[in-house]
Amino acid sequence: MNTVKKVFLAIFFTFCYSFLYSQNIKEGIKAIENEKYATAKKIFLSLTKAQPDNKELWYYLGEVYYQLSKQDSAFQCFNRGIGAM
């Protein structure tokens, strides 16, 4: 495979990943707004596993746990988000 094809494929996959990530985080936020916390939890657990250094994802997962009255888990997520800075 020549260099141009490799560069094109790298750009293409980066774009696809960014688009899918953006869609998933928006779906998670919408689930929180609609009080569908089980759905939001599933989305943000998946995202934090894929991107453990993303502080924004940990914040939203903490928010979900807080809304589910799981303050200990929320506290851990918020702290994890602070540590990801």
Secondary structure, 3 states (H helix, E strand, C coil): CCHHHHHHHHHHHHHHHHHHHHHHHHHHHHHHHCCCHHHHHHHHHHHHHHCCCCHHHHHHHHHHHHHCCCHHHHHHHHHHHHHCC
